[in-house]
Amino acid sequence: MINALSMGLSRITIGILIYVMAFGQTNSNVSKSIQVKDAEEFARERQPELFLPRSEFETSAEYAQRVARGEKAVEDERTRLRTEEKSRHAEQQRLADERRAEAERQKALRIAASRTSVTLSVGGIGTYDADRQTFPLTVDKETFNVAVPRSEARSFKENYRSARVEGYQQLGEDLQSYEKINLAVIHPVTGSRYPMGPQKQINELAASGTKKQSVVPPDLTVRVAFVETNGDGYLNASETGKVKVLVSNSGRGAAMGVTLNLHASAKDEGVSFELSKLIGEIPVGQTRSAEFQLNASRSVTRMTNLFTLSATESCGFQPDPVQISFETLPFIPPKLELVDFGISTATGDNVIRPGVVTTVQARVQNRGQGIAEKTKFTINLAQNTWFAQDSRKDYNFASLKPGEFKDLEFSFIPNKNVGKTLEMSIGFVEEGTNGSFPLKLDVEKPQRTIEQLVVKGKMPEGVNIADVATVSVDVEKDIPRSRQSGKNDLAVVFGIERYKNVPGVTFAKRDAQWMMKYFEDVLGIPAARIYYKTDSDVSLAEFNMAFGGWLSKRLQNDSNVFIYYAGHGSPDIKQNKAYLIPYDGNPNYASVTGYELNALYQQLGELGAASVTVFLDACFSGANRESEMLLADARPVFMEVNTALTGNVTVFSASSGKEISSAWPEKKHGIFSYYLMKGMRGDADDNQDKKITVGELGDYLKNNVTATAGMLDRDQTPGLETRDRERVLINY
């Protein structure tokens, strides 16, 4: 397969034509050198391990993965070469335009230098054309039709021999012959001037003709950052990194022909990198960016690599050089293990039966010391079983760090031909290894649930691996029943984990499921008076139905209303408004596909309920709980929600407008929702009086969410907007 790849690639050769030119010289003095390499050759130089023959100890899956990476490396080089060739062509065009402009300027200088004033006489005059009011005049053996008003024509003809012609003489465009410009004949009696021949603006000509070569210098500054794939600050074996460069011009003149050069003072032999990048012109007040790709082979050792980034500019106004240093780390293999799994069935008895949907939740963890890169998990069902309609069949993760875990969930339906035992497996393929985890399940027998099953793995030495073998969560156990009587209260619970158009919100569905349970048990709200929807059921129409009529039709005088939402929020910067995004919404078009937050507060405030309380586990930063950007320009867009518009509605919000509402993987909930449930259990009862007030819950959320987010290297500060901090939410 590699040979076939090589043969195919050798037929696709992309040449690079590099001109090295001295600024301001003529074409005869231009120094040119040509280097031609194809994309495969560059790829082989930078990542030679991808193009080695298949090893006898290399599995088919590993080999196929390496071949695919090699093909991608070649395609990346092809793209890079095309981009660089396009930049070079643009720079060559700019230089050619500059040379043409300079030639025109020199020509204008010669013409201006040759310009002299002339005074001539009229050699002859013809018959006046009264309709056109023109005379044919002969001046220096050349005839001109000159416009003369009829009121002055008679006296002009009578005195034309004493008329004077003034103007200029200069070199023509061919720089060989001469031309007369801006001639005018002067009436000898009235002094009127009658233009004749070609007329040009003398002032503009004089300005261009006397213009001297000058340079308004740019002022260039460079900012540099080193980034790599997994975000640990090291360039690990087989990892790709980048040196990102921003060049800004704060001077009064444009920078021309800017080229960036990367030089290694000390580096590991297994590190390859790009040498130069052509930026070209940088206008005043603008910034240009470039990226140098770094590749670490599998053979790199631990050492500090030193690089210097320098630049050149056509007129010699280059910025100061910048140094970059980073460490390379040798290859350390990961170790993927299945540490826990459990099942649940649609019947609730956890017994696998034909025709009954069974859901399996499996937790896999990297218990090795190396990072698992680009890992794909595939669910392999047993015979006579079929995936449920909405079930996931595979999972892809960019990386799994040491100790990191992921939960895989899938659902299946056995048919009537199923045997007594189901032998399934979860296969995985990672950059350096592959394998599978067997799953053996009995049919028609009770299975262990998620809460019952705890599998402990062996702890490797080195990185401290947290034991996450249980997928049960403390806030999901032993939910207390309060003395609260909420028989007339109402609630709306929306949780959207999977979105149609954008990345999802981790654990949002689970958050909503358990918040509904808390609303029932702790707040005492009957299930029939809770409007509960998750994922694809939470369309924009559901928002309109829930808040536009469902609440008001069921509201009684003593009804307290509770709203819980876990999902995406999104800003509309132009309108300075915030929106909740339904399943089928798009954050890039929030104003037409989302539900306006201020409008929601206004609707709730006008219900006439005894009280309205909103729990909002969403942020309006343009990112989800994993910091993935949702907006098309792929950069954070921050706005503050105008909490003054909440009116008589009490709002508990997960984060401020400039923060991300984060997930807590260990607890399988959003941080805010986890502590909301924990606080409602009684932990927020600060004075131990068996009552939880609005203020107590708000303070509890702020203290605990902020501290936990800090440990996860996040910034998250919950907010509380209320007119009555002393209002009692829960009675125990």
Residue, then its C-alpha position, 0 to 999 in steps of 0.5 A: m500500500i505504501n508503494a502504491l501511495s508513493m507511485g501515486l504521489s510521485r506523479i503529483t509534483i508541485g514545484i516551488l519557484i523562489y526568486v531572491m531579488a535585491f530591492g530597487q535593482t534592475n532586472s539584469n541585476v536580479s539574482k534568481s535561484i530555483q528549488v524544486k521539491d514535491a510534496e512527498e519529499f517534504a513530508r518524508e523529510r519531516q516525518p520519515e517514520l510515516f513512510l517506513p515499510r511495514s514492520e512484522f510486529e505492526t498490526s494491519a490496523e496500525y499499518a493502515q492508520r500510519v499509511a493514512r497519516g502519511e497520506k494526510a502529511v503529503e496532502d498537508e505539504r501540498t496545501r502548504l506549498r500551494t499557499e507559499e507559492k501563492s504568497r510568492h506570486a503575490e509578492q512577485q506581482r507586488l515587486a513588479d508593480e513597484r518596479r513599474a511605478e518606479a519606472e513611471r515616476q522616473k519617466a515623469l521626472r524626465i518629462a518634468a525636467s524637460r518642461t519649458s514655457v514658450t511664447l508663440s505668435v499666430g501664423g494665420i487665421g481662417t474663416y470663423d464658424a459662427d455656429r460653433q463659434t470657432f476660428p481655425l488658427t495656425v501656430d508654429k505650422e500646426t492648425f488648431n480649432v480655437a473657441v472664441p465667443r462671437s462677441e469677441a470674434r470680429s475684434f480678434k480677427e482684426n487684431y490677430r497678428s498682434a495676438r500672443v500664444e503662451g504655453y509649455q513645451q516638454l518631452g512626449e511619452d516616448l521620451q524622444s519627441y516634444e509636445k506642446i501643452n496648455l497653449a492659450v491665445i490671448h486676445p490683444v484687445t480684451g486680454s481674454r485667454y482662449p485654450m488650444g491643444p491638449q490641456k493638463q494640470i500643471n500643478e499635478l504635473a509639477a508635483s509628480g515631476t519634482k517628487k523625490q524618492s522617500v520612505v515612510p518607515p513602518d514600526l514592526t513588532v512580533r508576538v510569538a506563541f508555542v502551541e501543541t496538540n494535547g495542551d500539556g506544554y511539551l512537544n511529545a513524541s509523534e506530536t505536532g506543534k506550531v509556532k504562531v507568529l503575529v506581526s503588527n505595524s504601528g508605524r506611519g508607513a507600510a511594511m513591504g516584503v516581510t519574510l519570517n525565518l525560524h532558526a534552531s540554536a539547539k534542537d532534538e534530532g527528531v524535531s523537524f520544522e519549517l524554515s521560512k514564511l513569506i508575509g509580504e505587505i503589512p499596511v499601517g495599523q494592521t497585523r498579519s499572522a503565520e504559523f510554523q509547523l513543528n513535528a516530533s518523531r517517535s524517537v525524540t528525547r527529553m531536552t530543551n529546544l531553542f529557536t530564534l524567529s527573525a524577520t526581514e523587510s524590503c527597506g530594512f525596517q525589520p522587527d527585533p528577533v524573538q527567542i522560543s524554547f520548549e521541551t520535547l518528551p520521549f514516547i510513553p505508551p498509554k494503557l486503556e482499560l474498561v474500569d466499569f460498566g452497568i446496564s438499565t432497561a426500559t422495563g426498569d428491572n435490569v433484565i435483558r429480554p427480547g424486544v426490550v431496549t437495554t442501555v449499557q454505560a461503560r467507562v474506559q480510562n487511560r491508566g497508563q503514563g502516556i497520552a492516548e491520541k486519536t482514539k476511536f471506540t467501536i461498539n460490536l454487538a452480539q448476534n441477534t441484537w440490533f442497535a436502538q434507533d438513537s444509539r451511538k455506535d462509536y465514539n472518537f476522542a482527540s486525546l485521553k490524558p493519563g487518568e482521564f476517563k470517558d463514558l460510552e453509552f449505547s442501547f440495543i434490542p435483542n430479537k427472539n432468536v437471542g441465546k442465553t448469553l450475549e458476548m459483545s465487545i468494545g473495540f478501540v484503535e489508538e495511534g500506537t495500539n489497538g484492542s478490545f474489551p469483552l462484555k458478557l451479559d446474561v439474558e433473562k437474568p437480573q444484571r448489575t446496575i450502574e450504582q451496584l457495579v464497582v470495578k477497581g483497576k491496578m494503579p500504575e506508578g508515576v502519574n497519580i490516577a484517580d480511581v473512577a471505577t464507580v459511575s454512581v454519584d452521591v447526589e443521585k443517591d438517597i434523595p431526601r423528601s422534605r416537608q414541602s407541599g408543592k401540590n399547586d406548584l409548577a415547573v419546567v425542566f429542559g436539558i439539551e445534551r445533544y444539539k442538531n447543529v452544534p457541539g453538545v453540552t456534556f451531562a446536560k440530559r443527566d442534569a435535567q433528569w435528576m433535577m426533575k427528581y429533586f423537584e418532585d422529592v425535595l420541592g414536592i411538585p407532582a410529576a404531572r405539573i412538571y413540563y419535562k423535555t430533553d434533547s431533540d424534544v426541546s425545540l423552539a416550539e416547546f419553548n413557546m408552548a411551555f412559557g407561552g401557555w402551559l404555565s398560565k393555564r395551570l397557574q393557581n393563586d398560590s402556585n410557585v413556579f420553578i424553571y430549570y434549564a441546562g443547555h447552550g446560551s448564546p449572545d447576539i452582540k449587535q442587539n446586546k441580547a442573550y438567548l437560550i438555544p433549543y435543540d434545533g437552534n443555531p448560536n450563529y443565528a440566535s435572534v431567529t432560532g433562539y429564545e430571548l432571555n429577557a423576553l422569558y423573564q418578562q413572561l415569567g414576571e407577568l404570570g402573577a405567580a406567588s414566586v418564580t425561581v429560575f435555575l440557569d445552567a448555561c453561559f453566554s460566552g459562545a462556548n460549551r462546557e468543554s470550551e469548544m467554540l460554537l460561533a462561526d468566527a471561532r473566537p470567544v464572544f463575551m457579553e453580560v446578561n442584563t440581570a436588572l431586567t429579571g424584575n421580580v423573578t429570582v435567577f440563579s445563574a451558573s456563571s457570569g457573562k464572561e465565563i464558561s459554565s463547566a462540566w465536572p467529569e468525575k461527578k457526571h454533572g455540570i458543576f453548577s447543577y451538581y452543587l445545586m442538587k447538593g445544596m437542595r439536599g440540605d448542605a446549603d442550610d448554613n444556620q441548620d434551621k431546617k430551612i434553605t433560603v434564597g440567600e443561603l443557596g446563592d452563597y453556597l453555590k458561589n462558594n463551592v462552584t467557584a472553588t471547584a472550578g478553580m481546581l479544574d483550572r476554570d473560572q466560574t462564578p455563579g450569580l444570584e439576582t433576587r429581590d428577597r434573599e430571605r425567602v424560604l425555598i425549602n422546608y425540611 
